Amino acid sequence: MQEPEPDPKMSGRVAMVALLVAFGVVALMVWIAG
């Protein structure tokens, strides 16, 4: 799957989702470890 053109809005949205996912993974790991 590849997009024809990078849309600034989509890029920002993907970055925000990636950040939330990363934060969730870290929180989950801390919760499991603790």
mmCIF entry with sequence, helices, sheets and N, C-alpha, C, O atoms, coordinates in Angstrom:
data_MODEL
# 
_entry.id   MODEL 
# 
_entity.id                         1 
_entity.type                       polymer 
_entity.pdbx_number_of_molecules   1 
# 
_entity_poly.entity_id                      1 
_entity_poly.type                           'polypeptide(L)' 
_entity_poly.nstd_linkage                   no 
_entity_poly.nstd_monomer                   no 
_entity_poly.pdbx_seq_one_letter_code       MQEPEPDPKMSGRVAMVALLVAFGVVALMVWIAG 
_entity_poly.pdbx_seq_one_letter_code_can   MQEPEPDPKMSGRVAMVALLVAFGVVALMVWIAG 
_entity_poly.pdbx_strand_id                 A 
# 
loop_
_entity_poly_seq.entity_id 
_entity_poly_seq.num 
_entity_poly_seq.mon_id 
_entity_poly_seq.hetero 
1 1  MET n 
1 2  GLN n 
1 3  GLU n 
1 4  PRO n 
1 5  GLU n 
1 6  PRO n 
1 7  ASP n 
1 8  PRO n 
1 9  LYS n 
1 10 MET n 
1 11 SER n 
1 12 GLY n 
1 13 ARG n 
1 14 VAL n 
1 15 ALA n 
1 16 MET n 
1 17 VAL n 
1 18 ALA n 
1 19 LEU n 
1 20 LEU n 
1 21 VAL n 
1 22 ALA n 
1 23 PHE n 
1 24 GLY n 
1 25 VAL n 
1 26 VAL n 
1 27 ALA n 
1 28 LEU n 
1 29 MET n 
1 30 VAL n 
1 31 TRP n 
1 32 ILE n 
1 33 ALA n 
1 34 GLY n 
# 
_struct_asym.id          A 
_struct_asym.entity_id   1 
# 
_struct_conf.conf_type_id            HELX_P 
_struct_conf.id                      HELX_P1 
_struct_conf.pdbx_PDB_helix_id       AA1 
_struct_conf.beg_label_comp_id       PRO 
_struct_conf.beg_label_asym_id       A 
_struct_conf.beg_label_seq_id        8 
_struct_conf.pdbx_beg_PDB_ins_code   ? 
_struct_conf.end_label_comp_id       ALA 
_struct_conf.end_label_asym_id       A 
_struct_conf.end_label_seq_id        33 
_struct_conf.pdbx_end_PDB_ins_code   ? 
_struct_conf.beg_auth_comp_id        PRO 
_struct_conf.beg_auth_asym_id        A 
_struct_conf.beg_auth_seq_id         8 
_struct_conf.end_auth_comp_id        ALA 
_struct_conf.end_auth_asym_id        A 
_struct_conf.end_auth_seq_id         33 
_struct_conf.pdbx_PDB_helix_class    1 
_struct_conf.details                 ? 
_struct_conf.pdbx_PDB_helix_length   26 
# 
_struct_conf_type.id          HELX_P 
_struct_conf_type.criteria    ? 
_struct_conf_type.reference   ? 
# 
loop_
_atom_site.group_PDB 
_atom_site.id 
_atom_site.type_symbol 
_atom_site.label_atom_id 
_atom_site.label_alt_id 
_atom_site.label_comp_id 
_atom_site.label_asym_id 
_atom_site.label_entity_id 
_atom_site.label_seq_id 
_atom_site.pdbx_PDB_ins_code 
_atom_site.Cartn_x 
_atom_site.Cartn_y 
_atom_site.Cartn_z 
_atom_site.occupancy 
_atom_site.B_iso_or_equiv 
_atom_site.pdbx_formal_charge 
_atom_site.auth_seq_id 
_atom_site.auth_comp_id 
_atom_site.auth_asym_id 
_atom_site.auth_atom_id 
_atom_site.pdbx_PDB_model_num 
ATOM 1   N N  . MET A 1 1  ? 0.847  -1.201 0.000  1.00 0.00 ? 1  MET A N  1 
ATOM 2   C CA . MET A 1 1  ? 0.000  0.000  0.000  1.00 0.00 ? 1  MET A CA 1 
ATOM 3   C C  . MET A 1 1  ? 0.881  1.248  0.000  1.00 0.00 ? 1  MET A C  1 
ATOM 4   O O  . MET A 1 1  ? 1.705  1.434  0.895  1.00 0.00 ? 1  MET A O  1 
ATOM 5   N N  . GLN A 1 2  ? 0.705  2.084  -0.987 1.00 0.00 ? 2  GLN A N  1 
ATOM 6   C CA . GLN A 1 2  ? 1.441  3.342  -0.964 1.00 0.00 ? 2  GLN A CA 1 
ATOM 7   C C  . GLN A 1 2  ? 0.547  4.469  -1.435 1.00 0.00 ? 2  GLN A C  1 
ATOM 8   O O  . GLN A 1 2  ? -0.230 4.318  -2.378 1.00 0.00 ? 2  GLN A O  1 
ATOM 9   N N  . GLU A 1 3  ? 0.670  5.602  -0.761 1.00 0.00 ? 3  GLU A N  1 
ATOM 10  C CA . GLU A 1 3  ? -0.178 6.735  -1.102 1.00 0.00 ? 3  GLU A CA 1 
ATOM 11  C C  . GLU A 1 3  ? 0.458  7.546  -2.223 1.00 0.00 ? 3  GLU A C  1 
ATOM 12  O O  . GLU A 1 3  ? 1.682  7.672  -2.274 1.00 0.00 ? 3  GLU A O  1 
ATOM 13  N N  . PRO A 1 4  ? -0.350 8.094  -3.115 1.00 0.00 ? 4  PRO A N  1 
ATOM 14  C CA . PRO A 1 4  ? 0.175  8.866  -4.244 1.00 0.00 ? 4  PRO A CA 1 
ATOM 15  C C  . PRO A 1 4  ? 0.921  10.125 -3.807 1.00 0.00 ? 4  PRO A C  1 
ATOM 16  O O  . PRO A 1 4  ? 2.026  10.398 -4.276 1.00 0.00 ? 4  PRO A O  1 
ATOM 17  N N  . GLU A 1 5  ? 0.308  10.884 -2.907 1.00 0.00 ? 5  GLU A N  1 
ATOM 18  C CA . GLU A 1 5  ? 0.973  12.113 -2.451 1.00 0.00 ? 5  GLU A CA 1 
ATOM 19  C C  . GLU A 1 5  ? 0.840  12.266 -0.949 1.00 0.00 ? 5  GLU A C  1 
ATOM 20  O O  . GLU A 1 5  ? -0.211 11.964 -0.383 1.00 0.00 ? 5  GLU A O  1 
ATOM 21  N N  . PRO A 1 6  ? 1.903  12.735 -0.293 1.00 0.00 ? 6  PRO A N  1 
ATOM 22  C CA . PRO A 1 6  ? 1.843  12.936 1.164  1.00 0.00 ? 6  PRO A CA 1 
ATOM 23  C C  . PRO A 1 6  ? 0.995  14.151 1.505  1.00 0.00 ? 6  PRO A C  1 
ATOM 24  O O  . PRO A 1 6  ? 1.315  15.277 1.125  1.00 0.00 ? 6  PRO A O  1 
ATOM 25  N N  . ASP A 1 7  ? -0.077 13.907 2.220  1.00 0.00 ? 7  ASP A N  1 
ATOM 26  C CA . ASP A 1 7  ? -0.961 15.008 2.626  1.00 0.00 ? 7  ASP A CA 1 
ATOM 27  C C  . ASP A 1 7  ? -0.517 15.511 4.000  1.00 0.00 ? 7  ASP A C  1 
ATOM 28  O O  . ASP A 1 7  ? -0.387 14.714 4.929  1.00 0.00 ? 7  ASP A O  1 
ATOM 29  N N  . PRO A 1 8  ? -0.284 16.816 4.147  1.00 0.00 ? 8  PRO A N  1 
ATOM 30  C CA . PRO A 1 8  ? 0.175  17.347 5.438  1.00 0.00 ? 8  PRO A CA 1 
ATOM 31  C C  . PRO A 1 8  ? -0.762 16.990 6.581  1.00 0.00 ? 8  PRO A C  1 
ATOM 32  O O  . PRO A 1 8  ? -0.314 16.663 7.680  1.00 0.00 ? 8  PRO A O  1 
ATOM 33  N N  . LYS A 1 9  ? -2.073 17.052 6.319  1.00 0.00 ? 9  LYS A N  1 
ATOM 34  C CA . LYS A 1 9  ? -3.034 16.714 7.378  1.00 0.00 ? 9  LYS A CA 1 
ATOM 35  C C  . LYS A 1 9  ? -2.897 15.241 7.763  1.00 0.00 ? 9  LYS A C  1 
ATOM 36  O O  . LYS A 1 9  ? -2.854 14.905 8.946  1.00 0.00 ? 9  LYS A O  1 
ATOM 37  N N  . MET A 1 10 ? -2.831 14.371 6.762  1.00 0.00 ? 10 MET A N  1 
ATOM 38  C CA . MET A 1 10 ? -2.699 12.938 7.031  1.00 0.00 ? 10 MET A CA 1 
ATOM 39  C C  . MET A 1 10 ? -1.391 12.673 7.771  1.00 0.00 ? 10 MET A C  1 
ATOM 40  O O  . MET A 1 10 ? -1.351 11.873 8.706  1.00 0.00 ? 10 MET A O  1 
ATOM 41  N N  . SER A 1 11 ? -0.325 13.347 7.349  1.00 0.00 ? 11 SER A N  1 
ATOM 42  C CA . SER A 1 11 ? 0.982  13.151 7.978  1.00 0.00 ? 11 SER A CA 1 
ATOM 43  C C  . SER A 1 11 ? 0.911  13.497 9.461  1.00 0.00 ? 11 SER A C  1 
ATOM 44  O O  . SER A 1 11 ? 1.387  12.736 10.304 1.00 0.00 ? 11 SER A O  1 
ATOM 45  N N  . GLY A 1 12 ? 0.324  14.630 9.774  1.00 0.00 ? 12 GLY A N  1 
ATOM 46  C CA . GLY A 1 12 ? 0.198  15.044 11.174 1.00 0.00 ? 12 GLY A CA 1 
ATOM 47  C C  . GLY A 1 12 ? -0.662 14.065 11.952 1.00 0.00 ? 12 GLY A C  1 
ATOM 48  O O  . GLY A 1 12 ? -0.381 13.745 13.107 1.00 0.00 ? 12 GLY A O  1 
ATOM 49  N N  . ARG A 1 13 ? -1.730 13.590 11.289 1.00 0.00 ? 13 ARG A N  1 
ATOM 50  C CA . ARG A 1 13 ? -2.633 12.649 11.954 1.00 0.00 ? 13 ARG A CA 1 
ATOM 51  C C  . ARG A 1 13 ? -1.900 11.345 12.254 1.00 0.00 ? 13 ARG A C  1 
ATOM 52  O O  . ARG A 1 13 ? -2.006 10.807 13.356 1.00 0.00 ? 13 ARG A O  1 
ATOM 53  N N  . VAL A 1 14 ? -1.159 10.842 11.275 1.00 0.00 ? 14 VAL A N  1 
ATOM 54  C CA . VAL A 1 14 ? -0.407 9.594  11.454 1.00 0.00 ? 14 VAL A CA 1 
ATOM 55  C C  . VAL A 1 14 ? 0.619  9.766  12.570 1.00 0.00 ? 14 VAL A C  1 
ATOM 56  O O  . VAL A 1 14 ? 0.809  8.865  13.388 1.00 0.00 ? 14 VAL A O  1 
ATOM 57  N N  . ALA A 1 15 ? 1.281  10.922 12.605 1.00 0.00 ? 15 ALA A N  1 
ATOM 58  C CA . ALA A 1 15 ? 2.278  11.183 13.644 1.00 0.00 ? 15 ALA A CA 1 
ATOM 59  C C  . ALA A 1 15 ? 1.620  11.179 15.022 1.00 0.00 ? 15 ALA A C  1 
ATOM 60  O O  . ALA A 1 15 ? 2.170  10.635 15.979 1.00 0.00 ? 15 ALA A O  1 
ATOM 61  N N  . MET A 1 16 ? 0.439  11.789 15.116 1.00 0.00 ? 16 MET A N  1 
ATOM 62  C CA . MET A 1 16 ? -0.261 11.844 16.405 1.00 0.00 ? 16 MET A CA 1 
ATOM 63  C C  . MET A 1 16 ? -0.678 10.445 16.842 1.00 0.00 ? 16 MET A C  1 
ATOM 64  O O  . MET A 1 16 ? -0.525 10.081 18.008 1.00 0.00 ? 16 MET A O  1 
ATOM 65  N N  . VAL A 1 17 ? -1.208 9.661  15.901 1.00 0.00 ? 17 VAL A N  1 
ATOM 66  C CA . VAL A 1 17 ? -1.623 8.292  16.223 1.00 0.00 ? 17 VAL A CA 1 
ATOM 67  C C  . VAL A 1 17 ? -0.417 7.470  16.654 1.00 0.00 ? 17 VAL A C  1 
ATOM 68  O O  . VAL A 1 17 ? -0.494 6.712  17.621 1.00 0.00 ? 17 VAL A O  1 
ATOM 69  N N  . ALA A 1 18 ? 0.700  7.616  15.939 1.00 0.00 ? 18 ALA A N  1 
ATOM 70  C CA . ALA A 1 18 ? 1.918  6.871  16.279 1.00 0.00 ? 18 ALA A CA 1 
ATOM 71  C C  . ALA A 1 18 ? 2.382  7.247  17.682 1.00 0.00 ? 18 ALA A C  1 
ATOM 72  O O  . ALA A 1 18 ? 2.812  6.388  18.451 1.00 0.00 ? 18 ALA A O  1 
ATOM 73  N N  . LEU A 1 19 ? 2.294  8.532  18.012 1.00 0.00 ? 19 LEU A N  1 
ATOM 74  C CA . LEU A 1 19 ? 2.708  9.001  19.336 1.00 0.00 ? 19 LEU A CA 1 
ATOM 75  C C  . LEU A 1 19 ? 1.813  8.388  20.412 1.00 0.00 ? 19 LEU A C  1 
ATOM 76  O O  . LEU A 1 19 ? 2.299  7.932  21.447 1.00 0.00 ? 19 LEU A O  1 
ATOM 77  N N  . LEU A 1 20 ? 0.507  8.380  20.162 1.00 0.00 ? 20 LEU A N  1 
ATOM 78  C CA . LEU A 1 20 ? -0.438 7.801  21.129 1.00 0.00 ? 20 LEU A CA 1 
ATOM 79  C C  . LEU A 1 20 ? -0.179 6.313  21.306 1.00 0.00 ? 20 LEU A C  1 
ATOM 80  O O  . LEU A 1 20 ? -0.207 5.803  22.426 1.00 0.00 ? 20 LEU A O  1 
ATOM 81  N N  . VAL A 1 21 ? 0.073  5.615  20.200 1.00 0.00 ? 21 VAL A N  1 
ATOM 82  C CA . VAL A 1 21 ? 0.342  4.171  20.261 1.00 0.00 ? 21 VAL A CA 1 
ATOM 83  C C  . VAL A 1 21 ? 1.618  3.922  21.063 1.00 0.00 ? 21 VAL A C  1 
ATOM 84  O O  . VAL A 1 21 ? 1.653  3.035  21.917 1.00 0.00 ? 21 VAL A O  1 
ATOM 85  N N  . ALA A 1 22 ? 2.668  4.703  20.791 1.00 0.00 ? 22 ALA A N  1 
ATOM 86  C CA . ALA A 1 22 ? 3.934  4.539  21.506 1.00 0.00 ? 22 ALA A CA 1 
ATOM 87  C C  . ALA A 1 22 ? 3.719  4.775  23.003 1.00 0.00 ? 22 ALA A C  1 
ATOM 88  O O  . ALA A 1 22 ? 4.235  4.026  23.832 1.00 0.00 ? 22 ALA A O  1 
ATOM 89  N N  . PHE A 1 23 ? 2.961  5.814  23.344 1.00 0.00 ? 23 PHE A N  1 
ATOM 90  C CA . PHE A 1 23 ? 2.687  6.126  24.745 1.00 0.00 ? 23 PHE A CA 1 
ATOM 91  C C  . PHE A 1 23 ? 1.915  4.988  25.400 1.00 0.00 ? 23 PHE A C  1 
ATOM 92  O O  . PHE A 1 23 ? 2.190  4.608  26.538 1.00 0.00 ? 23 PHE A O  1 
ATOM 93  N N  . GLY A 1 24 ? 0.942  4.449  24.663 1.00 0.00 ? 24 GLY A N  1 
ATOM 94  C CA . GLY A 1 24 ? 0.148  3.331  25.182 1.00 0.00 ? 24 GLY A CA 1 
ATOM 95  C C  . GLY A 1 24 ? 1.005  2.110  25.442 1.00 0.00 ? 24 GLY A C  1 
ATOM 96  O O  . GLY A 1 24 ? 0.841  1.435  26.459 1.00 0.00 ? 24 GLY A O  1 
ATOM 97  N N  . VAL A 1 25 ? 1.922  1.822  24.523 1.00 0.00 ? 25 VAL A N  1 
ATOM 98  C CA . VAL A 1 25 ? 2.801  0.656  24.684 1.00 0.00 ? 25 VAL A CA 1 
ATOM 99  C C  . VAL A 1 25 ? 3.687  0.842  25.913 1.00 0.00 ? 25 VAL A C  1 
ATOM 100 O O  . VAL A 1 25 ? 3.860  -0.085 26.704 1.00 0.00 ? 25 VAL A O  1 
ATOM 101 N N  . VAL A 1 26 ? 4.246  2.037  26.071 1.00 0.00 ? 26 VAL A N  1 
ATOM 102 C CA . VAL A 1 26 ? 5.105  2.313  27.231 1.00 0.00 ? 26 VAL A CA 1 
ATOM 103 C C  . VAL A 1 26 ? 4.305  2.177  28.524 1.00 0.00 ? 26 VAL A C  1 
ATOM 104 O O  . VAL A 1 26 ? 4.770  1.568  29.488 1.00 0.00 ? 26 VAL A O  1 
ATOM 105 N N  . ALA A 1 27 ? 3.103  2.745  28.542 1.00 0.00 ? 27 ALA A N  1 
ATOM 106 C CA . ALA A 1 27 ? 2.256  2.667  29.736 1.00 0.00 ? 27 ALA A CA 1 
ATOM 107 C C  . ALA A 1 27 ? 1.922  1.210  30.057 1.00 0.00 ? 27 ALA A C  1 
ATOM 108 O O  . ALA A 1 27 ? 1.935  0.807  31.220 1.00 0.00 ? 27 ALA A O  1 
ATOM 109 N N  . LEU A 1 28 ? 1.626  0.430  29.029 1.00 0.00 ? 28 LEU A N  1 
ATOM 110 C CA . LEU A 1 28 ? 1.299  -0.983 29.228 1.00 0.00 ? 28 LEU A CA 1 
ATOM 111 C C  . LEU A 1 28 ? 2.497  -1.730 29.809 1.00 0.00 ? 28 LEU A C  1 
ATOM 112 O O  . LEU A 1 28 ? 2.347  -2.533 30.729 1.00 0.00 ? 28 LEU A O  1 
ATOM 113 N N  . MET A 1 29 ? 3.695  -1.460 29.264 1.00 0.00 ? 29 MET A N  1 
ATOM 114 C CA . MET A 1 29 ? 4.903  -2.132 29.755 1.00 0.00 ? 29 MET A CA 1 
ATOM 115 C C  . MET A 1 29 ? 5.167  -1.765 31.213 1.00 0.00 ? 29 MET A C  1 
ATOM 116 O O  . MET A 1 29 ? 5.523  -2.622 32.022 1.00 0.00 ? 29 MET A O  1 
ATOM 117 N N  . VAL A 1 30 ? 4.988  -0.480 31.541 1.00 0.00 ? 30 VAL A N  1 
ATOM 118 C CA . VAL A 1 30 ? 5.201  -0.033 32.924 1.00 0.00 ? 30 VAL A CA 1 
ATOM 119 C C  . VAL A 1 30 ? 4.181  -0.698 33.843 1.00 0.00 ? 30 VAL A C  1 
ATOM 120 O O  . VAL A 1 30 ? 4.516  -1.126 34.947 1.00 0.00 ? 30 VAL A O  1 
ATOM 121 N N  . TRP A 1 31 ? 2.933  -0.783 33.379 1.00 0.00 ? 31 TRP A N  1 
ATOM 122 C CA . TRP A 1 31 ? 1.863  -1.393 34.180 1.00 0.00 ? 31 TRP A CA 1 
ATOM 123 C C  . TRP A 1 31 ? 2.168  -2.871 34.423 1.00 0.00 ? 31 TRP A C  1 
ATOM 124 O O  . TRP A 1 31 ? 1.985  -3.369 35.533 1.00 0.00 ? 31 TRP A O  1 
ATOM 125 N N  . ILE A 1 32 ? 2.633  -3.571 33.384 1.00 0.00 ? 32 ILE A N  1 
ATOM 126 C CA . ILE A 1 32 ? 2.954  -5.005 33.526 1.00 0.00 ? 32 ILE A CA 1 
ATOM 127 C C  . ILE A 1 32 ? 4.172  -5.176 34.439 1.00 0.00 ? 32 ILE A C  1 
ATOM 128 O O  . ILE A 1 32 ? 4.199  -6.059 35.296 1.00 0.00 ? 32 ILE A O  1 
ATOM 129 N N  . ALA A 1 33 ? 5.171  -4.323 34.243 1.00 0.00 ? 33 ALA A N  1 
ATOM 130 C CA . ALA A 1 33 ? 6.398  -4.431 35.046 1.00 0.00 ? 33 ALA A CA 1 
ATOM 131 C C  . ALA A 1 33 ? 6.101  -4.106 36.509 1.00 0.00 ? 33 ALA A C  1 
ATOM 132 O O  . ALA A 1 33 ? 6.660  -4.729 37.412 1.00 0.00 ? 33 ALA A O  1 
ATOM 133 N N  . GLY A 1 34 ? 5.219  -3.130 36.741 1.00 0.00 ? 34 GLY A N  1 
ATOM 134 C CA . GLY A 1 34 ? 4.912  -2.707 38.102 1.00 0.00 ? 34 GLY A CA 1 
ATOM 135 C C  . GLY A 1 34 ? 3.863  -3.617 38.687 1.00 0.00 ? 34 GLY A C  1 
ATOM 136 O O  . GLY A 1 34 ? 3.457  -3.435 39.835 1.00 0.00 ? 34 GLY A O  1 
# 
